[in-house]
Amino acid sequence: MKKTFFLILFSAALLTLSPGQNIDIRLLREINLNRNTSLDPAFRVVTHSAYPIGAITPVIMFGAGYFKKDTLLKRNAICTGATLLTEIIIANILKYSVDRTRPFETYPDIEKAVSVNSPSFPSGHTASAFALATSLSLVYPKWYVIMPSYTWAVIVAYSRMDLGVHYPSDILIGAVIGAGSAYLCFRLNQKIRTPRF
């Protein structure tokens, strides 16, 4: 797991440097400039769903656990909430430390189809979507949780490039941060729940 994480992180770092940057912008241009603009409204809805769904899901889980008196459901809700908080902290520290300009600011041919007001790297929406999808998949490892969760997360990630506000490397690292935060919080939750003798 650690080797995979560092390999992905290293690959994304290479993409942000020239000639890696050339691959990054070429791929973004392919996605953004050849998009079906009639899908822009749908992609805006999906892209704007990342934060509200991420915020409401652990609240609903905890509320259901409270009313059902289900301790495991409440713990899973807390784990999911902790995952999202961890992801937000990591993504925002990186976002404002790296301070990467948005692709449409650097490359005027990129068509911005949604408003943004923060640096580009990494994608916070993608990190949030993958944090939620991975967290839910770890605590409920059933196909009917995993498939829709990751399908939604991938569409959120794609929408950020389609709408012209993120490079592919922003998306890749956002997904790694989200999934990594979920895995970290899940493992900590398991350690806390394991009785010590």
C-alpha positions in Angstrom: 0.0 0.0 0.0 2.8 2.4 0.9 4.7 1.7 -2.3 1.6 2.3 -4.4 0.9 5.6 -2.6 4.5 6.9 -3.1 4.5 5.7 -6.8 1.3 7.7 -7.4 2.6 10.7 -5.6 5.9 10.6 -7.5 4.0 10.2 -10.8 1.9 13.2 -10.1 4.9 15.3 -9.1 6.5 14.5 -12.4 3.3 15.6 -14.2 3.6 19.0 -12.6 7.1 19.5 -13.9 8.1 20.0 -17.6 7.9 17.9 -19.7 5.4 16.2 -17.4 3.4 19.5 -17.4 3.1 19.1 -21.2 1.3 15.7 -20.7 -0.8 17.3 -18.0 -2.0 20.2 -20.2 -2.4 18.0 -23.3 -4.7 15.6 -21.5 -6.7 18.5 -20.0 -7.1 20.1 -23.4 -8.3 16.8 -24.8 -10.9 16.6 -22.1 -11.9 20.2 -21.9 -11.8 21.4 -25.5 -13.5 18.4 -26.9 -16.2 18.1 -24.4 -19.9 18.0 -25.1 -21.0 21.4 -23.8 -24.6 20.3 -23.5 -23.4 18.2 -20.5 -21.9 21.2 -18.7 -25.1 21.7 -16.5 -25.1 18.1 -15.4 -21.4 18.2 -14.6 -21.9 21.4 -12.6 -24.5 19.6 -10.5 -22.2 16.6 -10.0 -19.2 18.8 -9.2 -21.2 20.9 -6.7 -22.5 17.7 -5.0 -19.1 16.7 -3.6 -19.1 18.9 -0.5 -22.8 18.7 0.5 -22.9 14.9 0.1 -19.6 14.6 2.0 -21.0 16.8 4.9 -24.4 15.3 5.1 -23.5 11.6 4.9 -21.8 11.2 8.3 -24.6 13.3 9.9 -27.3 11.0 8.5 -25.3 7.9 9.5 -24.8 9.2 13.0 -28.5 10.2 13.3 -29.6 6.7 12.1 -27.2 5.1 14.5 -28.5 7.2 17.4 -32.2 6.5 16.8 -31.5 2.8 16.1 -29.2 2.6 19.1 -26.6 1.1 16.8 -23.1 1.8 18.2 -21.3 0.4 15.1 -23.2 2.7 12.8 -22.3 5.7 15.0 -18.6 4.7 15.1 -18.7 4.3 11.3 -20.2 7.8 11.0 -17.5 9.3 13.2 -14.8 7.5 11.1 -16.3 8.9 7.9 -16.6 12.4 9.4 -13.0 12.1 10.6 -11.9 11.0 7.1 -13.5 14.1 5.6 -12.0 16.4 8.1 -8.5 14.9 7.6 -8.9 15.2 3.8 -9.9 18.8 4.1 -7.0 19.7 6.3 -4.4 17.9 4.1 -5.8 19.2 0.8 -6.0 22.8 2.0 -2.5 22.8 3.5 -1.2 21.5 0.1 -3.5 23.8 -1.9 -2.2 27.0 -0.2 1.4 25.8 0.2 1.8 24.9 -3.5 -0.4 27.7 -4.7 -0.7 26.4 -8.3 -2.6 28.6 -10.7 -5.7 27.3 -12.3 -5.3 25.9 -15.8 -7.6 28.5 -17.4 -5.4 31.3 -15.9 -2.2 29.9 -17.4 -3.7 28.6 -20.6 -6.3 31.0 -22.1 -7.6 28.3 -24.5 -9.0 26.3 -21.5 -12.7 27.0 -21.1 -13.7 27.5 -17.5 -17.3 26.5 -17.1 -17.6 26.9 -13.3 -16.5 29.6 -10.8 -13.5 28.9 -8.5 -11.6 31.1 -6.1 -8.7 29.0 -4.7 -5.5 27.5 -6.0 -5.6 24.4 -8.3 -3.4 21.7 -6.6 -4.8 19.4 -5.4 -8.5 19.1 -6.3 -10.5 19.4 -3.1 -13.7 18.2 -4.7 -12.0 15.0 -5.9 -10.3 14.5 -2.5 -13.7 14.9 -0.8 -15.5 12.5 -3.2 -12.8 9.8 -2.9 -12.6 10.2 0.9 -16.3 9.5 1.2 -16.3 6.7 -1.4 -13.3 5.0 0.2 -14.6 5.4 3.7 -18.0 4.0 2.9 -16.4 1.1 0.9 -14.1 0.2 3.9 -16.8 0.3 6.5 -19.4 -1.4 4.2 -17.5 -3.6 1.8 -20.5 -4.5 -0.3 -20.7 -4.1 -4.1 -23.9 -2.0 -3.8 -21.9 0.5 -1.7 -18.6 0.3 -3.5 -19.9 0.6 -7.1 -22.1 3.7 -6.7 -19.7 5.4 -4.3 -16.7 5.1 -6.7 -18.8 5.8 -9.8 -19.9 9.1 -8.2 -16.4 9.9 -7.1 -14.9 9.3 -10.6 -17.6 11.5 -12.2 -16.9 14.3 -9.7 -13.2 14.0 -10.6 -13.8 14.0 -14.3 -16.2 16.9 -14.0 -13.4 19.1 -12.6 -11.3 18.6 -15.7 -14.3 18.7 -18.1 -15.2 22.1 -16.6 -11.7 23.4 -17.0 -10.7 24.1 -13.4 -8.1 21.3 -12.7 -5.2 19.6 -14.3 -5.2 15.7 -14.3 -2.4 15.8 -11.7 -4.6 17.8 -9.4 -7.2 15.1 -9.7 -4.8 12.3 -9.2 -3.4 13.7 -6.0 -6.9 14.7 -4.8 -8.0 11.1 -5.2 -4.9 9.8 -3.4 -5.4 12.3 -0.5 -9.1 11.3 -0.2 -8.5 7.5 -0.4 -5.4 7.8 1.9 -7.3 9.8 4.5 -10.1 7.2 4.5 -7.6 4.3 4.9 -5.7 6.1 7.7 -8.9 6.8 9.6 -10.3 3.3 9.0 -7.1 1.7 10.4 -7.1 4.1 13.4 -10.8 3.3 14.1 -10.0 -0.5 14.0 -7.1 0.0 16.4 -9.3 2.0 18.8 -12.1 -0.7 18.6 -9.6 -3.6 19.2 -9.6 -4.6 22.8 -6.1 -4.6 24.4 -5.1 -7.4 26.8 
